[in-house]
């Protein structure tokens, strides 16, 4: 058993080295597919972090009329917190709003003086609402527009924040779909190239395969070297593409950090290096073995 396995591996590696430029072209296509695949994985992480970061910075605010009672506002706050779409609700009283306004404009003497000359607080009490999902803000806004609340609600700020988050989600979804399409295309291309490489190897070894069949070689022994060759394509592609990703990640990491301070791409790469390499290895080896298996099954009828 050990001798047979050793021979299968030996013949497979010999075929891998003997094919020359075919091997180079096959590995090159698989490397491109693997880099795009790994880039898609990292893009998904970056995209989710970007959405979460912006989602934490946006909310909708509902402003109440000056004659609305605090108890009534707090009852509305309680009813909002009971909604499944709502993540959190923050109450800002008129006094808190005025104090925050003064703090924000403490360097502007004209505004400070104007506020002090007023007989009463011009600002309104409000509730700042964060949704669990950015797509739920419309539902929350509809709830606040109910007739039962019209007597108390002065204004709801919703449209501007919703436009921003919807455009961001749409943009990231478009890029993700583009990345998936490109990965599938390159994976298909890698399978076709590897398939043809294995097919040529089968044709060039047709006499040898005929002799092996005459002397009673098993199907596994005949099939094995070609599967080993496909495995070798996958292993080499995974290792090379992973090594190429290191300087690439190092280069783009500062730019990603400047855009999304919440994520350090190089730190994420370092922390998850084994998982990422495993995914890449699985992807490349899967491509290599699948294309070899299809070629062997088609042209050797095994």
HELIX and SHEET records of a PDB file:
HELIX    1   1 UNK A    2  UNK A   18  1                                  17    
HELIX    2   2 UNK A   21  UNK A   57  1                                  37    
HELIX    3   3 UNK A   70  UNK A   81  1                                  12    
HELIX    4   4 UNK A   94  UNK A  104  1                                  11    
HELIX    5   5 UNK A  109  UNK A  117  1                                   9    
HELIX    6   6 UNK A  134  UNK A  136  5                                   3    
HELIX    7   7 UNK A  137  UNK A  144  1                                   8    
HELIX    8   8 UNK A  147  UNK A  149  5                                   3    
HELIX    9   9 UNK A  159  UNK A  204  1                                  46    
HELIX   10  10 UNK A  206  UNK A  214  1                                   9    
HELIX   11  11 UNK A  219  UNK A  259  1                                  41    
HELIX   12  12 UNK A  265  UNK A  271  1                                   7    
HELIX   13  13 UNK A  273  UNK A  299  1                                  27    
SHEET    1   A 4 UNK A  86  UNK A  92  0                                        
SHEET    2   A 4 UNK A 126  UNK A 131 -1                                        
SHEET    3   A 4 UNK A  60  UNK A  64 -1                                        
SHEET    4   A 4 UNK A 153  UNK A 157 -1                                        
END                                                                             
